[in-house]
Amino acid sequence: MNHCTISCELHDYLEIACMYGYRVKLTLKDQQIIEGKAVDVLTTAEKREYMVIDNGREQQQIEVNQFSKMQVLTANAKFKEISF
């Protein structure tokens, strides 16, 4: 079980994105791009963290430690871009 967690400060940005239902663009470490509405942050029993994204067709869980960058696409958001 080799995984890393993100800082509390970065985690706060994830929670804010979900709380306001921001539309986000995630760039993963493998350069994959995922866009959708931030819905929730989940933690498994093994302490792995996932962000739930709704792309309009389905919801998917993306492991937070795979994030490279999160851009907020929603106008007038509290923040615009976070690097992990």
Helices and strands as residue ranges (DSSP letters): H 8-19, E 23-28, E 33-43, E 49-54, E 59-63, G 64-66, E 67-72, E 81-83
